[in-house]
Amino acid sequence: MHVDYPFHFDGRGRTAETDTDDHIHDLIEQVLFTSPGERVNRPTFGSGLLQLMFEPNSDAIATTTQMTVQGALQQWLGDLIMVEAVNVHHVDSTLEVQIQYVVRRTQQRQVAQFERSV
């Protein structure tokens, strides 16, 4: 079992736990929405995805965003997952990200979807 993200307490007043698949989903979310420089002891951790949200929509920005996200996931979670596809859509003030990946331990294919508004 793993500590659930974001940190919270369960119904018994203990630290909430989660299974491995949900833990990997939580780790992906942390990589996506953490900006490099945000963590003191890991200054290069994150993807910089949130900074790219403020760039004008274009094919070049979409491709850059996909490559940036995929590179960050491979760097930080490459021992846990194999990223197959990254789809990023920017609609008004909402960023939608879909990651298709394979869990290396089980070889199980998963899809994680995230949405963030600014």
Secondary structure as GFF3:
##gff-version 3
##sequence-region A 1 118
A	DSSP	beta_strand	2	3	.	.	.	ID=ss1
A	DSSP	beta_strand	17	18	.	.	.	ID=ss2
A	DSSP	alpha_helix	20	33	.	.	.	ID=ss3
A	DSSP	alpha_helix	49	52	.	.	.	ID=ss4
A	DSSP	alpha_helix	59	77	.	.	.	ID=ss5
A	DSSP	beta_strand	81	91	.	.	.	ID=ss6
A	DSSP	beta_strand	94	103	.	.	.	ID=ss7
A	DSSP	beta_strand	108	117	.	.	.	ID=ss8
###
